[in-house]
Amino acid sequence: YNADVAVASYYRYAEEEKTYYYIVLEQGYEVKLFTGLEVYQNYYNPVNGYNIAFVVAWGKLFRRELLKKLHFPNGKLHEDSYTIYKAYLLSDKIVYVNKNLYMYRQRANSIMSSKWSRERLRDFIDQHEERLSILAVMGIQITEGNKADYIASLRNCMRIALTNGYIDEYEQLKQKLYLIEERKKF
């Protein structure tokens, strides 16, 4: 399709359980074309059935020229989330293949299955805030899905911070959520 990015669905192998998990999406199409803005607008829209395949770096093919414009940040956890949405915004055409073409191996000792550290909490929220800031400065409307995802992430990270005794992080997250909820009252 001469796309800037090709995204495929995936299946997952949980190493610890020795089990394969297949992602089954409701929509019947196998191939769908998007503009970069359309991908962003549907990024968090569960009604359309899109999955984590859009957020992570694996399971994709990128046009080489596009990758030359991007940088995965060093020293950050969730570096995919800092970068992949930028690839979409720089792309004219993205093709999505609703077929399990990639196998994601989930390891027991990976970052995604490890305990939440202070750094992981900060990076997780920071990547959301960076994305929302860049989109706002670009003049792109922040979708309700983006807002809901950010608020859900704040709440989830507050729970994690409290559970792990990260009081400073908990208070910072609580203040952000308070500001958002108070603003809704006006």
C-alpha positions in Angstrom: 0.0 0.0 0.0 3.1 2.3 -0.1 2.4 3.3 3.5 4.7 5.1 5.8 3.9 2.7 8.6 2.4 -0.8 8.5 0.8 -2.1 11.7 -0.2 -5.7 12.3 -2.2 -7.3 15.0 -0.4 -9.9 17.2 -0.6 -12.9 19.4 1.1 -13.2 22.7 3.1 -16.0 24.3 3.2 -15.8 28.1 6.5 -17.5 28.9 5.7 -18.1 32.6 2.4 -19.7 31.8 3.6 -21.4 28.6 0.4 -20.2 27.0 -0.4 -18.5 23.7 -3.1 -15.7 23.7 -4.7 -14.7 20.5 -6.2 -11.2 19.9 -9.6 -11.5 18.3 -11.0 -8.2 17.0 -14.7 -7.9 16.2 -14.5 -6.0 12.9 -14.3 -8.1 9.8 -11.8 -6.1 7.7 -8.3 -7.4 7.2 -6.7 -4.2 5.9 -7.6 -0.6 6.7 -5.9 2.6 5.6 -5.5 5.7 7.8 -4.0 9.1 7.7 -1.7 10.0 10.6 -4.4 12.2 12.1 -7.0 9.4 11.8 -4.8 7.0 13.7 -4.3 9.5 16.5 -8.0 10.2 16.6 -8.7 6.5 17.0 -5.7 5.8 19.3 -7.8 5.2 22.4 -11.2 4.4 20.9 -12.1 0.9 22.1 -15.3 1.0 20.1 -13.2 0.5 16.9 -11.4 -2.5 18.5 -7.9 -1.2 17.9 -5.4 -2.7 20.3 -2.0 -2.2 21.9 -0.5 -2.9 18.4 -0.9 0.8 17.6 1.0 2.0 20.7 4.2 -0.2 20.8 7.1 -0.2 18.5 7.1 -3.9 17.7 4.8 -5.4 15.1 5.3 -2.6 12.6 7.2 -1.8 9.5 8.4 1.8 9.2 9.5 3.7 6.1 13.3 4.3 6.7 13.0 8.0 6.0 10.4 8.3 8.8 12.6 6.6 11.4 15.4 9.1 10.5 13.2 11.8 11.9 12.4 10.1 15.2 14.4 9.4 18.4 13.6 6.9 21.1 14.6 8.7 24.3 17.5 7.1 26.3 16.9 6.3 29.9 13.1 6.4 29.7 10.8 3.6 30.4 7.8 3.3 28.1 10.0 4.8 25.3 7.5 3.4 22.7 4.8 5.7 24.0 7.2 8.7 23.8 7.8 8.0 20.1 5.2 6.0 18.2 2.5 8.6 18.1 5.0 11.0 16.5 5.6 8.5 13.7 1.8 8.6 13.0 1.6 12.4 13.1 4.5 12.5 10.6 2.9 9.9 8.3 0.6 10.5 5.3 -0.6 6.8 5.2 -0.7 4.0 7.7 -2.0 0.6 6.9 -3.4 -1.7 9.6 -3.6 -5.4 9.0 -6.1 -7.1 11.3 -4.3 -10.4 11.3 -2.0 -11.9 14.0 1.3 -11.5 12.1 3.5 -10.8 15.1 4.3 -12.9 18.2 5.0 -10.9 21.3 6.9 -13.0 23.9 6.0 -11.8 27.4 8.8 -12.6 29.8 8.4 -12.9 33.6 11.4 -10.5 34.3 10.5 -7.8 31.8 9.9 -4.1 32.6 6.2 -4.6 31.8 5.8 -7.4 34.4 8.1 -5.9 37.0 7.2 -3.9 40.1 6.4 -0.2 39.5 9.3 2.0 40.5 9.1 5.7 41.1 10.9 6.2 37.8 8.4 4.0 35.9 5.5 5.9 37.4 7.1 9.3 36.5 7.9 8.2 32.9 4.4 6.6 32.4 2.7 9.9 33.3 5.4 12.1 31.6 4.9 10.3 28.2 1.1 11.1 28.5 1.7 14.7 29.3 4.3 15.1 26.6 2.0 13.7 24.0 -0.9 15.9 25.1 1.3 19.0 25.2 2.7 18.5 21.7 -0.8 17.8 20.3 -2.2 20.9 21.9 0.7 23.1 20.6 0.2 21.6 17.1 -3.4 22.7 17.3 -4.8 19.2 17.2 -7.9 18.7 19.3 -7.3 16.4 22.3 -9.8 13.6 21.9 -12.1 12.5 24.7 -10.3 9.1 24.5 -7.0 10.8 25.2 -8.5 12.7 28.1 -10.1 9.6 29.6 -6.9 7.6 29.2 -4.9 10.3 30.9 -7.3 10.5 33.8 -7.5 6.7 34.1 -3.7 6.6 34.1 -3.5 9.3 36.9 -5.9 7.2 39.0 -4.1 4.0 38.4 -0.7 5.5 39.1 -2.1 7.1 42.3 -3.2 3.6 43.4 0.2 2.1 42.5 2.0 5.0 44.3 0.0 4.6 47.4 0.4 0.8 47.4 4.2 1.1 47.1 4.5 4.0 49.7 5.5 6.6 47.1 3.8 9.4 48.9 5.4 12.3 47.0 4.4 10.8 43.7 0.9 10.1 45.1 0.5 13.7 46.2 1.7 15.1 42.8 -0.7 12.8 40.9 -3.6 13.6 43.2 -3.0 17.4 42.7 -3.1 16.9 38.9 -6.4 14.9 39.1 -7.8 17.5 41.5 -7.1 20.3 39.1 -8.8 18.5 36.2 -11.9 17.6 38.3 -12.2 21.1 39.7 -12.0 22.6 36.2 -14.9 20.5 35.0 -17.1 22.2 37.6 -16.9 25.6 35.8 
